[in-house]
Amino acid sequence: MYCIKKVTDDLVWVGANDRRLALFEGVYSVPAGVSYNSYLLTDEKTVLFDTVDKAVRQRFLENIEEALKGRKLDYLVVQHVEPDHSAVIPELIRQHPEIKIVCSARVLEFIKQFYDFDIDSRVRLVEENETLNTGKHTLQFIMAPMVHWPEVMMTYDSTAKILFSADAFGCFGALNGALFADEVDFAKDYMDETRRYYSNIVGKYGTQVESALDKASAFNIEMICPLHGFVWRSNLNEIISKYMLWSKYEPEERGVMISYASVYGNTENAAEILACRLRDKGIKTVIFDVSVTPASEIVSAAFKWSHLVFASTTYNAGIFVTMEALLNDLAAHNIQNRRVAVIENGSWAPTSGGLIREILGKCEKINILENNVSILSGLKAAQLSDIEAMAQAIGYDFPAPAVAARNNQTVPNTVDPAVMFKLSYGLFVLTARDGNKDNGCIINTVMQITVTPIKISIGVNKANYTHDMILKTGKFNVSVLSEKAPFHVFQQFGFHSGKDTDKFAGSGEALRTTNGVRYLSEWTNGVISGEVKESIDCGTHTLFIAEVNQAFSLSRDASVTYQYYFDNIKPKPQPPKGNKKGFVCKICGYVHEGDTLPDDFICPLCKHGAADFEKL
Ligand code: FEO
């Protein structure tokens, strides 16, 4: 007996559920089953969007006959040829020989690879953005290669504002009578399976997903109809915002996922102790035994959490088998942009730590803590400090007020100057010339004030030699640093005084703007020359208001922001190894070792005072 669901007045879900499938794609457990979605549009022409897996073929064919109500089937739009969506095409054609197959050239190629029916006589090839009018509805075709196979196409119904999204926005789990995401508690009951589906099925192709999201953003979408899981007709941002994070490999949650491989429980013991020390600091933790939890669940969790710890015993002079498989799986799924810590164990030759670092070191933007916890068989009391040091190193990324806020605790009533860095400041090299002396420093406060004429303001610390030069000459250049600027540029211009150093030493050819002031041609995307019209004394700083009399672009690279600098350019502060005591500069990460920090202490690197240090 047919089992169909109404989507809109002229769109019907004709898919089916499978709860007997042991492993999706032969790999992924689906304990709650899976749905294969297909949709029939009954306009002046009838249009079917994809078919289903052979396992649910009979129900699907019954569904179509019911939904067609005796009409002929005019079009089959094939968006994805993976057999869980195409297996029934040959039989559908036998039953509806009049059908026209609407697809891309790549889909046609794949259909011919998988099946032997005559498609050439009934195919209608479509290209990017081509449209098909079916009566009231106009369908527009959008290529979405690698979401999840290269031939994937999506379809936008501009009349109903529906995106038929192929595999994108899909989910593991059968539809238990519901069809729409708003009919269930999606966040609680289905988001984990949606993430597991995304990370394992298309996680590798973040760039391509971003590109598809970019294309889709041009359309006014009121409903999303994917090939698996629920239809989205409200609160679309709930799922789209997740895809935006996942496609960029941005974590959803700040916290630590610890996965361990332990033969006799000693590596597990170290993992548990680390989790306790992290929880003591208010940091969220989850733990997986990689020999017990399916890899697809751990891959999914790795896409969720910001910090990953891998603890493994050494086995056959390598990483324990289940951990090695997991790490290769993570690398294959392109995991990136995470902070990682490693614990190794080995009774006579622990090697797993180095090998874990080797695998993850090949992944992009994986920052592995130097802290090494190396266990010979079982953790000893003397090594508890190593675990604590690792917890502390991870804890640097979880400032206490943020942890308190996330845990619904009272946030201290203080002014934290570091919050000012959250403002979307850029970073700039400010240069000036006085006589034959060229000088420069790093500033973060450049703002356009007026358009006609163009005026900007710059805030400059009076302690900077460049400040005095500008006060005297009234001329300066701002070189806008790009995301490509390496750390040494910040060291060169920011960590020394021009009074006793030549900031341009080794900088090559002296390039100058018309005002005679030097500028940086490398690692910058634009240069602005200013002539001071007004100066405002702001205590420690002077605010210069200047008219812009020259400005030119140097590259299309993105401007660096303070946030980007901290996340990607500035080396992360590392606590001293072992039990050493000291104070770390919150600005640049410099560590002053010792029990006390003098009140008049000045950071030798960034010149900030004792107030900007915190105890290790
Ligand atoms: Fe559900 Fe990529 O197929």
Boltz pocket constraint, residues with backbone or C-beta under 6 A from the ligand:
constraints:
  - pocket:
      binder: B
      contacts: [[A, 80], [A, 82], [A, 84], [A, 85], [A, 148], [A, 149], [A, 167], [A, 227], [A, 228]]
      max_distance: 6.0
